[in-house]
Amino acid sequence: MSKLILKSHAKLNLFLEVLRKRPDHYHDIRTLFERIDLSDTLTLTSRPDKKIRISCPDPLVPKDHRNLCFKSARLLQDKFKVASGVDIAIDKRIPVGAGLGGGSANAAGVFLGLNRFWKLKASRETLVSLSQGIGCDIPFFIHEVPFALGSERGDCIRPYDALRGLRFWHIIVVPKIHVSTSLIYKKWDTYSTLTKTQLNVNILLSALKKKGIPEAGKFLWNSLEPLTLRFYPQVRRIKEALTALGIKAILMSGSGPAVFGIVSSRKEAVSLGKELKKQKKGWKIFVARTF
């Protein structure tokens, strides 16, 4: 029985500007992705039949056709007329629905893994194109780069090599709440004037290249953050707690609820994490770096 084990890594949005609602009901955005070393483990095991089965101990992960891994495997199976099936076991470390792209990272892992597993010989460009129909964040993970700019729905990816040598340390805090991405985007449609900024991603990129962190912290931006803070007060409390610890560069990732701070070292991140845990808020706390 053939088996393949691989890691799928989370992401942070160092910049996320929502520009406009599209006719297809998605939104045009401009974002700077960072891939981090917080990861899930995928185990792909071949099947003699054409079935695709998902297993995961996390009750929040769907195990049927709704799962992005299932959709990705089915699409490859149909596109390349693959006669065999696959069991996909997901060992989760990335919190579900936190704004860290865990489900999309898993799906990208399935695209990349099955391309090898089933010897499809599909190009990266082909895999990216196929994945765009399943999820907007998946193309970033298929590129397997530490930093990239995302445009259109976030699925038009340009790897950003100018930051390739940089490595950031993060403390990431995730509260025990679920934030509805669709709700936050609907709120953006109503309150978009409240999320305007004079900042842009080029200012942040320039600051990161010249000054690094924390000087560049004031140029981090997320158009969705003011709305999530308004409707989910726990996220605001995380930002306040990180600020009280002296962190200068703090931002919510995606539509939340994960909030991250950029710090100088692993030692600082671990130390600050211990301080937060003393507050007994029930938050999940992770230390991660650029991958």
N, C-alpha and C positions, 0 to 999 in steps of 0.2 A: 504493500500500500504506500503510495507516494504522499509525502507530507512536506509542507513548506511553512516555516515560522518567520514572521517579520514584525517589525515595529512600525507603528503609525503615530506620528508626532503631532502635538497640538500647535496652535498658532495664537499669536496676539496681534491685534491691530494697533500699531503705533500711531496711526492717523486714519480717521474714517470720516469722510465728508459725504453726506447724502446731497445729491445735486437736484434731482427731479424725479417725479413719478413717470414711468414709461407707459406707453399704450398697452403693453402686455401685463400691466399691474405690478411688475417689478419696479425697482428704483435704480437709476444710474448713480453710481458712487465713485469715489476716488479714495483709494486706501493704500496704506503701506503695511504689508504682511511681514511678520517675523515668525520663523519656525523655531520652536523651543524643544528642549529635550524631555519634557513631560510626555509620556507616550503610553499607548495601549499595545497589547501584543495580539497579533492575529495568527491563528494556526489554520492553514488550508490543507485539507485532506481529500484526496481524490475519491470519487465514487464510481462504481461500474455503471450505474444508471444515470439518468439526466437530472436527478433531483438536486436542489440547492437547499441546504439546511443551515440555519443559523442557531448557534447556541451562545448564551452569555448569562452569567449568574446575576447580572444587574437587572432588577425588575423593570427599570425605566427604558430598557433597550427592547424595541419590538423584534420579534423572532420570525416574522412573516414577510409578506411582499412589501410591507411599508418600510422595511429596513433598507438603508442606502446600499449596504453591502449586497443584499439580495438583488436589488435593482441593477447594480453594477455587474454582478455575475451573470444575471439573466441576459442583460444587453450584450455582453461579450459572447455568451453561449449562442444567442440568436444570430448576431452579426457574423460570427466566424463559423457557424454551423458545427459547434463542438458537440460530440456525441456523449461525452462523460459529464458527470456532475461534480459537486464539491460540498464538503462540510466546512463551514466557516465558524471557528470558535473564537470569540472575542473576550479577551481578559482586559477589563476596563480599569484604567487609572485616571483617565481624563474625565472629569465630571460631565454628566449628560446635561445638555441644554444650558451650558454655562457661558456661551460666547467664545469658547476655545476651539471650536471646529472639530470636536472629537468624532462625530458621525461622518463628517466629510473626509477626515483623515483616514478613517477606517475604509471608506469607499475607495479612496485613492489607492490605499494599500491593496485592495482587491483588484483594481485595474492593473497595477504594476505587478502584483504577485501572480495573477492568473495569466498575464501576458507571458511570463516566464514558465509558469506551471504547465500551461496548455500549449507552449511553444507557438504562440500566435505571430510573433515577429512584427507586431504593430509598432509604428513609430510613436514617440512621445506626443507628437502633434496629433496623431490619430486618436490616441487615448484621451487627450485634452478635449478634442472636438466631441467625442462620444460622451464624455463626462458632463459637458455643459448642459445636457438635457436632463441631468439627474440632480445636480446641486451646484450652486454658484461658487462655493469655496473649494470644490474638489480640484479644479485645474491648478490652483496654487500648490497643493500637496503633490500633484503628479510631477510638477517641475523639480521637486526635491532640491530646493535652494534655501539658504538662510533668510534672504530678504527678497521681496518682489513688490512691484507696484501693481495694483489691481484697478481696472477701470470697467466702464459699462456696468454690468450687473455685479462686478467684482470678479467675473470669470475671464476677462481679457487680461492676461498676465504678462508682465515684463520683468524678468529677473533683474535685480538691481545689484550689479557686481561692485559698484563703488563702495558698498558697505560690507562687502564679503569678509574683510579682515576684522570687522568689529564683533565683539562678543559681549552681550549684556547679561547681568545677573538680575533675577526678578524674585520678588516675593509676590505670590498670587493668592488672593483670598476669595473664596466662593461661599456665599451664604446658602442656607438650606431653603431656598425658594426657587420657584420656576418663573422665569420671565418669558412672556409670549413675544416672540420676534414679530409675528404678524400684528399683534396689538401695538407694539412700539412703532412700527412703520406706519400704521394707521394714524397714530397720534402725531407722527411727523407730518403726515398729510394735512393735519388740522393746525399744528403749531409750528410749522416750518420756519416762520419768521423769528421764533425764539431761539433757533439753533444756528443762526448765521454767524460767520466768523470772518475776521480779516486774515486769519492764518491760512496757509496753504501748504501742501505737502512738500513743495520745493524749499520753503523756508525751513521746515523740519529737517529735510535731507541735508541741506547746507550746514545747519547747526550740528547735526550728528557727525558729519565729516570733519568739521573744523574744531568743535568744542567738546563733543561727546556729552556724557551725562554727568552731573545734573543740569548743566547750563542749558541743554536742549529741552529740558523738561517742560518749560513754559510754552513750547511750540507743539506739544502733543495735543491732539484734538479728536473728539468723537461727537458727531452731530446728534447721535442717539442718546448720549449720556444725560443731557439735561432732562429729557423726557423720562428715562428710566429712573433717575433720581426723584422726579416728581411723583411717579406712580408706585415706586418701590423704595420706601424710606430706608430699608436695610442696606441698600447699596450706598446711599448717602452716608450711613453710619460707618461703613467700611472705609470710605474715602477720608472721613474725619479721623478715624483711628490711625490710618497710615500717615496722615498729615501730622498728627500728634506725636508720632514716632520720629518725626524730622525728615521724612522722605519728601523730596522736592518734585520728583517726576512720577506722577500718579495718573492712571487713566483706566476707564472701563473698557473691556474688550468686546467687540461686536455689539450686540444688543443687551449684553450682560447675562447674568449678574456678576460674573467674575471681574474683579478689579485687581490691577497689578501696579506695583511700584518698581522702579528701576533703581538698583543700588550698586555700590562699588565692588562688592565681592560676595562670594558664597558665604563667607564668615559673617558678614553683615546681615545677609538675608536670613541665615539660620538664627542669628541672635534676635533679630526683630520678630521672626516667627515665634520664638519662645515667649517674647514679651506679649504678643497677641494672644497666645494660648492661655496665658495667665488670666486674661480678661474673661475667659470662659463664655464666649459668645456662641459657641457651637458652630463656628465657621470652619470650613476646610482650608488648610493652609499648605501651600506648595512652594518649594524653592526650585527654580528652573533657570537655565541659561540658554542663550542662542544655540541652535543646533545646525 
